[in-house]
Amino acid sequence: MSTLTRHLSGGHESFRMYDRRVEIPLLGEVAVPPPDKVAYYAGLGLLAALQVIEWPMALVITAGHLLADQHLSGVVKGVGEALETA
């Protein structure tokens, strides 16, 4: 396996990022994001609750943020590490 391929896999990086887990009765074990991300999501929820932004917009922003963070955390770190070793 090449260095670039090994670094691009990045699955272990995103797993370590959400290493805190909470047991919820009906859902089972759920990963908890870091405190700064929880504050960001809570802020979006507060803006939606105060009707500063519409709730569908808050959901779209949150979903986009989660997807981008999940995808880019491994890819960007992997490319950076591969370039450092090259």
Residue pairs with C-beta under 8 A, 6 or more apart in sequence:
3 82
3 85
3 86
4 78
4 79
4 82
7 77
7 78
7 79
7 81
7 82
8 74
8 75
8 78
8 79
8 82
9 74
9 78
10 73
10 74
10 75
10 77
10 78
11 74
13 73
13 74
13 77
13 78
14 70
14 73
14 74
17 33
17 34
17 73
18 31
18 32
18 33
18 34
19 31
20 31
20 32
21 29
21 30
21 31
21 32
22 29
22 30
22 32
23 29
23 30
24 30
32 38
33 41
37 69
40 65
41 62
44 53
44 58
44 61
44 62
45 58
47 53
47 58
48 54
48 55
48 57
48 58
